Amino acid sequence: MAAPRRAPPLPAGPKMAGGAEPQLGPEPERVVEALELLLRPPAGARERDGEAGPESALRPETLRSNAAALEERLREPGWAALSGLRRAVLARAPALAAGAAAEAEPGWAAACGLLALLLCLKERLSALAAAPAAPAPAPGAAPPPGADTLSVAQGRAVGRALRAAVGLGLVPYLPPGVGQRLGPPAPALASPSTRGARLYAAAAALAELAQHPALATPLLTRHLGLLLASLCLLGHGPAALSEGISEAERARCRETLRHVLDRVYQPLVVRELLVLQGRPKQILDLLHIQDKVTARQFQRVATSTLLAVAREQPQLAQQHLLQPLLTPLRRCTEAPELAVEDLPAGTVLVTEAELSSCVEDVFKVYVVGNDSSSLLLGSLQPVLGVVFSLYSFSRHNVSYLSSPCQDILLWFLEQSAREAALAVLEALAGLSSRLGSLHPRCRFRLGSEGGAAVVVQDTVSDEDEALYQKISSEQCHVENLVELLSHCQKSGLAGDFFIHCLKALTRVAAEDEAAPASAALPGGSLLELEQDHAEQSRKLLVLQLVATLCESVSDTVFTDIAQVVEFVAAVLQRACASPAHGPGAAVETQTLAMAMGLVAAMLGGAVQLQPSDFSALKRLVPLLEELSHTYPEPLTQELATDLRIAICTHGAFCPGTVGSTAASVLGRKPGPGAPSPDSAASAATSPGGVRPAPRHGRSSPSAARDGSDERGTCHETPAADSPAPGALQELLVSAFEPQPPARAAALRSLTGLITQREPEALRRQDELLQVFLENLQHEDAFVYLSAIQGVALLSSEYPERILPVLLAQYGRPVQGTEAAVTRMKLGEVLMRVTRALGDMVLKHREPLVQAFLRGAQDPDGTLRASSLCNLGELCQRLGFQLGSIIHEVTSCLTATAKTDPEPEVRRAAVHVVVLLLRGLSEKATEVLRDVLRDLYRLLKHVVAAERDGVTVLHARLALEELDAVMRRVLFPPQVLQKKIVVLP
């Protein structure tokens, strides 16, 4: 690769004064001192950010006084070398010499003086670089810097000088709108020939400065756009704008421009040229470059250029860049640019390619650019509802748009203020209409390339069907919102939104108590009926959201003590305002149990509490006192009283209920003399069996649990080695308590005993198994999930004894929906056991596969789909080592995919085929050689005859996977290798 050509200087470069040797010239420190003297602010002017204020330093009177002070200093004997070099530079640049002497125009005079001193600095640095190198350093010592290296302070001073030289020498003489004004205005009476000559002189000097690396870096990184504008105008611009410039000088400008364009990093050049050209559409076009190598460079250029325009010209960026970028998303909102009501059903409002390109562009500009300006946040907020709808659609279908949509939503929530983020989450949940949502007649449809398109559909005339679709959509949105919040736990947003929803639930309860009549009065207007219906729907949605959050919350949702206290206070206020009753009683009871369990866990050693933490916890004292008097449940009253005592004494006195509740939450054994865990379980249960100990910055939970005598923890007698037989019997009895929290707590405690391998619990494992199996039939999620965990743990410890029992229960044909649900829970237990067994699951391969194959023939469609999904995961766990049973598996899949009446079951069958082909990869032709043709015919049949779009998409993915496998087998990639053979 040839070295880049050196640009010919526009005027002849100045030489050393009188042919003096380099070592006799001025030191660079002297030149930098002269630059600082010329840019010195007036006396009394403040400095800002460590640099002199540019406005005060560039006033005409200041420039005149600084130039006079420099001339006086140059007459001193110590400045003679710099004075001689400066005279030589000005002698070779007549335009700069004439400008430096023009007292009537201080701005141009200062620019000429700065450029002359910078040229002197360039000459001295070049001379020092050509001097003999310093002797080599001692071994192990750092090499000395080059003789032409500038210090940090000197580089800062040179940067200020370049900025002033560009602002005074280029910007005033460029056409209006190019560059930013700095310093005094351009002379109003200057003729066009004078303006062109001055622009040429300044550009010539700057181009020569760019030939030295120490000066080129600050010049070309910060002022490249203005230098390119000047050279383009002088070399290629209209003759009227460059009067007084000869054709030879214009040719030199074009040559210098080519050299600069070749020398500078190309994406940076493209960005500056786009800004100078002022063509926003070309900026957006750079986001759509297909070539990956080129796109990797220029997409970053386009993003940075768009963000630069947004900062400097927000109105133009909003009109010409951001609005066109978001047009496909805005088109399908409730306030669209087109009248969706007038379009016929089946009209494609946004094509797959257009929507995919829009989502990718938004990801590149907003997420990758990562500029949290109010303009970008404000432009994205109106379409967040559509982005969330697309995220929900893509999560429940096979689409690659799920990941970018999730990143866009998370970026907005993380970059927004906390109040704005909570308002957006509330709108996404459907509790407010602050965001533009998807138009009621618009629906997403899967595309052929894995994306999605927006189509117009007919309005549903059947009221029951419309209600079903509305409820299903709300449920889907709530579940996807909770899934989105699971990625926001570290920032604390998930915990804040949980608290926000609980406060909303408290307000709903207060409104219901204030106006108990749930139905509108007869004779009311239609508007009143609609308003009452909307309010009731909102209340139900709040309850549903809180219930889903309770089921999905984890121990990291609350990030500090203050947030935990805020959450507990909201729950206690709700419980005091309206004790649990009515249809939402289960959710309220579970939420109260989790909140009180959190407080007990903190006081019981989950974290090491400090005095400041107890100050925050004292906010709960009046609420706990009120709860101990008003709540109808005696055990909850007792626990509230004991928690209040523990908080008021800073943990010095900790009643037994607090210790047992904390032990139940943290998975520890209660000490002797303490009440049994089931006595306080109604206030200690945490959803899903998680440990609700908040992460604290002062100590880890494990470290805090190890010692019971640390400050801020309740003092109890150490636990015994094993529980008494009576305590185990109490747990077995509590596992059948009518209250779900007490039952779930007992099941968790029994699971903990198995984990700790307590001898008494292991001896009575058959009884424990029956307890867990019977609780699998319970309808409460906390109870049956705790039972699933217990059965899975027991089975993984003793698979030889427990697995046959579970397989017999799973294969027992029992009619009814509840029986099918119980069998699906057993299927979840079996899958947890296979995950826990790891490679040992191969020993139990055939009974597990046979059980799921029988489940795939069950009359209940949901159980058939569940069994097929379990079968697919089991194949993955087995490493696809199915052996001779592969024929039975493929026969079952073929029959199900062709004949099953339920589309969900057919989807599951084809999905198992996809898993088989994807997991086996190149081994598919070997492992599936006897059934590969049957699978291929099955997939072709599904693509040709299947009516369900999702099933067809699964089949196409499987065919693509099979095609890729066969291509790799038939046409293996050629690998060029060199073989070295050692001859004997």
JOMO-V894416 format. One line per field, one symbol per residue. ss: DSSP state (H for helix, E for strand, - for the rest). phi: phi as a letter, one per 20 degrees, with the letter a starting at -180 (. if undefined). A space follows every 10 residues. Layout:
BEGIN
ss=???
phi=???
END
This chain:
BEGIN
ss=---------- ------HHH- -HHH---HHH HHHHHHHH-- ------EE-- EE-HHHH--H HHHHHHHHHH HHHH--HHHH HHHHHHHHHH HH-HHHHHHH -----HHHHH HHHHHHHHHH HHHHHHHHHH ---------- ---------- -HHHHHHHHH HHHHHHHHH- HHH------- ---------- -HHHHHHHHH HHHHHHHHH- --HHHHHHHH HH-HHHHHHH HHHHHH--HH HH----HHHH HHHHHHHHHH HHH--HHHHH HHHHHHH--H HHHHHHHH-- -HHHHHHHHH HHHHHHHHHH HH-HHHHHHH HHHHHHHHHH H-E------H HH-----EEE -HHHHHHHHH HHHHHHHH-- ---HHHHHHH H--HHHHHHH HHHHH----- HHHHHHHHHH HHHHH--HHH HHHHHHHH-- -------E-- -EEEEE---- -EEEEE---- --HHHHHHHH HHHHHHHHHH HHHHH----- --HHHHHHHH HHHHHHHHHH HHHH------ -----HHHHH HHHHHHHHHH HHHHHHHHHH HH-------- HHHHHHHHHH HHHHHHH--- ----HHHHHH HHHHHHHHHH HHHHHH---- HHHHHHHHHH HHHHHHHHHH ---HHHHHHH HHHHHHHH-- -----HHHHH HHHHHH---- ------HHH- HHH---HHH- ---------- HHHHHH---- ---------- ----HHHHHH HHHH-----H HHHHHHHHHH HHHHH---HH HHH-HHHHHH HHHHH----- HHHHHHHHHH HHHHHHH-HH HHHHHHHHHH H-----HHHH HHHHHHHHHH HHHHHHHHHH HHHHHHHHHH HHHHH----- HHHHHHHHHH HHHHHHH--- --HHHHHHHH HHHHHHHHH- --HHHHHHHH HHHHHHHHHH HHHHHHH--- -HHHHHHHHH HHHHH---HH HHHHHHHHHH HHHHHHHHHH ---------- ----
phi=.ffffeffff efffdffmmf fgfefffgff ffffffffdf fffnffecln cffffffdfg ffffffffff ffffefffdf ffffffffff fecgffffff eeffcfffff ffffffffff fffffffffe fgffffffgn effffffeee ffffffffff fffffffedd gfdeffndnd fbnfffgfef fgffffffff ffffffffff edgfeffffe edcfffffff ffffecffff ecfndfffff ffffffffff ffeegfgfff fffffffmdf fffffffdfe ffffffeeff ffffffffff fecffffffd dffffeggff fdefdffdef feeffnfefc ffffffffff fffffefffl defffffffe gfdfffffff fffffecebf ffffffffff ffffefffff fffffffffn ebdfdfdfgg eececfefdn ebcdcecfff efffffffff ffffffffff ffffffedff fnfffffgfg ffffffffff ffffcffedf ffnfffffff ffffffffff ffffffffff fdfcfdfdeb ffffffffff fffffffbgf anfeffffff ffffffffff fffeofceed gffffffffe ffffffffdd ffefffffff ffffffffel nfccgfffff fffffemdef ffneffgffd ffdcfdgmmf eefffdfebe gfffffdedf fndfecfgff fbffgfffff fffffcfffg ffffffffff fffffelfgf fffdffffff ffffffefef fffffffgff fffffffcff eeggffffff effceoffff ffffffffff fffffffmff fffdffffff ffffffdfff ffffffffff ffffffffml eemfffffff fffffffedf feffffffff fffgffffff lffffefdfe cfffffffff fffedfeeff fffgffffff ffffffffff cfffdecddd deff
END
